[in-house]
């Protein structure tokens, strides 16, 4: 079986990674590294608030549409006089 150059590079890379992992925590990377911290809590809360507000808006639109259908034309169960009296506080 003939091993070509690509396969040899893959095997060498695997052996290097294997040696690094077996060295344990005592092996430290060489060079300078920046540290990065991520705070996903704020992003998650923002996404939840956005979803909740969209659902509330959709629910209100559905309720308004339902009421419009129920009260369309002359099918309003409350007379105009009763509505006027309620607005005026009588």
LUMGU-363865 format. One record per residue (C-alpha): residue number from 1; x negated, y, z negated. Coordinates in steps of 0.2 Angstrom, whole numbers, plus 2048, in hexadecimal, padded with zeros to 3 digits. Layout:
N
{num = NUM | xx = X | yy = Y | zz = Z}
...
END
This chain:
90
{num = 1 | xx = 800 | yy = 800 | zz = 800}
{num = 2 | xx = 7F9 | yy = 811 | zz = 805}
{num = 3 | xx = 7FB | yy = 820 | zz = 7F9}
{num = 4 | xx = 7FB | yy = 830 | zz = 803}
{num = 5 | xx = 7F5 | yy = 841 | zz = 7FC}
{num = 6 | xx = 806 | yy = 847 | zz = 7F7}
{num = 7 | xx = 809 | yy = 837 | zz = 7EC}
{num = 8 | xx = 7F8 | yy = 839 | zz = 7E4}
{num = 9 | xx = 7FC | yy = 84B | zz = 7E0}
{num = 10 | xx = 80C | yy = 846 | zz = 7D8}
{num = 11 | xx = 804 | yy = 838 | zz = 7CE}
{num = 12 | xx = 7F6 | yy = 844 | zz = 7C8}
{num = 13 | xx = 804 | yy = 851 | zz = 7C3}
{num = 14 | xx = 80D | yy = 843 | zz = 7B9}
{num = 15 | xx = 7FD | yy = 83D | zz = 7B0}
{num = 16 | xx = 7F9 | yy = 84F | zz = 7AB}
{num = 17 | xx = 80B | yy = 852 | zz = 7A4}
{num = 18 | xx = 80A | yy = 842 | zz = 79B}
{num = 19 | xx = 7F9 | yy = 846 | zz = 793}
{num = 20 | xx = 800 | yy = 857 | zz = 78D}
{num = 21 | xx = 810 | yy = 84F | zz = 786}
{num = 22 | xx = 806 | yy = 842 | zz = 77D}
{num = 23 | xx = 7FA | yy = 84F | zz = 775}
{num = 24 | xx = 809 | yy = 855 | zz = 76B}
{num = 25 | xx = 80C | yy = 866 | zz = 763}
{num = 26 | xx = 7F9 | yy = 869 | zz = 761}
{num = 27 | xx = 7F8 | yy = 86C | zz = 774}
{num = 28 | xx = 7FA | yy = 87F | zz = 777}
{num = 29 | xx = 7FC | yy = 887 | zz = 788}
{num = 30 | xx = 7EE | yy = 891 | zz = 78E}
{num = 31 | xx = 7F1 | yy = 8A3 | zz = 794}
{num = 32 | xx = 7FC | yy = 8B1 | zz = 78E}
{num = 33 | xx = 80F | yy = 8AF | zz = 78D}
{num = 34 | xx = 81D | yy = 8BB | zz = 789}
{num = 35 | xx = 82B | yy = 8B6 | zz = 77E}
{num = 36 | xx = 83D | yy = 8B8 | zz = 783}
{num = 37 | xx = 84C | yy = 8B6 | zz = 778}
{num = 38 | xx = 85E | yy = 8B5 | zz = 77F}
{num = 39 | xx = 86D | yy = 8BA | zz = 775}
{num = 40 | xx = 87C | yy = 8B1 | zz = 77E}
{num = 41 | xx = 888 | yy = 8B5 | zz = 76F}
{num = 42 | xx = 88C | yy = 8C6 | zz = 776}
{num = 43 | xx = 88E | yy = 8C0 | zz = 788}
{num = 44 | xx = 89A | yy = 8B2 | zz = 782}
{num = 45 | xx = 8A4 | yy = 8BE | zz = 777}
{num = 46 | xx = 8A5 | yy = 8CA | zz = 786}
{num = 47 | xx = 8AB | yy = 8BC | zz = 792}
{num = 48 | xx = 8B8 | yy = 8B7 | zz = 785}
{num = 49 | xx = 8BF | yy = 8C8 | zz = 783}
{num = 50 | xx = 8C0 | yy = 8CA | zz = 796}
{num = 51 | xx = 8C9 | yy = 8BA | zz = 798}
{num = 52 | xx = 8D5 | yy = 8BE | zz = 78A}
{num = 53 | xx = 8D9 | yy = 8CF | zz = 791}
{num = 54 | xx = 8DC | yy = 8C8 | zz = 7A2}
{num = 55 | xx = 8E8 | yy = 8BB | zz = 79B}
{num = 56 | xx = 8F1 | yy = 8C8 | zz = 791}
{num = 57 | xx = 8F3 | yy = 8D3 | zz = 7A1}
{num = 58 | xx = 8F9 | yy = 8C4 | zz = 7AB}
{num = 59 | xx = 906 | yy = 8C0 | zz = 79D}
{num = 60 | xx = 90D | yy = 8D1 | zz = 79D}
{num = 61 | xx = 90F | yy = 8D2 | zz = 7B0}
{num = 62 | xx = 918 | yy = 8C1 | zz = 7AF}
{num = 63 | xx = 923 | yy = 8C7 | zz = 7A1}
{num = 64 | xx = 927 | yy = 8D8 | zz = 7AA}
{num = 65 | xx = 92B | yy = 8CE | zz = 7BA}
{num = 66 | xx = 937 | yy = 8C2 | zz = 7B1}
{num = 67 | xx = 940 | yy = 8D1 | zz = 7A9}
{num = 68 | xx = 941 | yy = 8DA | zz = 7B9}
{num = 69 | xx = 949 | yy = 8CA | zz = 7C1}
{num = 70 | xx = 955 | yy = 8C9 | zz = 7B2}
{num = 71 | xx = 95A | yy = 8DB | zz = 7B2}
{num = 72 | xx = 95B | yy = 8DE | zz = 7C5}
{num = 73 | xx = 96A | yy = 8E7 | zz = 7CB}
{num = 74 | xx = 97A | yy = 8E7 | zz = 7C0}
{num = 75 | xx = 975 | yy = 8D8 | zz = 7B5}
{num = 76 | xx = 96E | yy = 8E3 | zz = 7A7}
{num = 77 | xx = 976 | yy = 8DD | zz = 797}
{num = 78 | xx = 974 | yy = 8EE | zz = 78F}
{num = 79 | xx = 97E | yy = 8FD | zz = 795}
{num = 80 | xx = 976 | yy = 90D | zz = 79A}
{num = 81 | xx = 980 | yy = 916 | zz = 78C}
{num = 82 | xx = 978 | yy = 90A | zz = 77F}
{num = 83 | xx = 967 | yy = 90D | zz = 785}
{num = 84 | xx = 969 | yy = 920 | zz = 785}
{num = 85 | xx = 970 | yy = 91F | zz = 773}
{num = 86 | xx = 961 | yy = 914 | zz = 76D}
{num = 87 | xx = 955 | yy = 921 | zz = 775}
{num = 88 | xx = 95D | yy = 930 | zz = 76D}
{num = 89 | xx = 95E | yy = 927 | zz = 75C}
{num = 90 | xx = 971 | yy = 927 | zz = 75B}
END
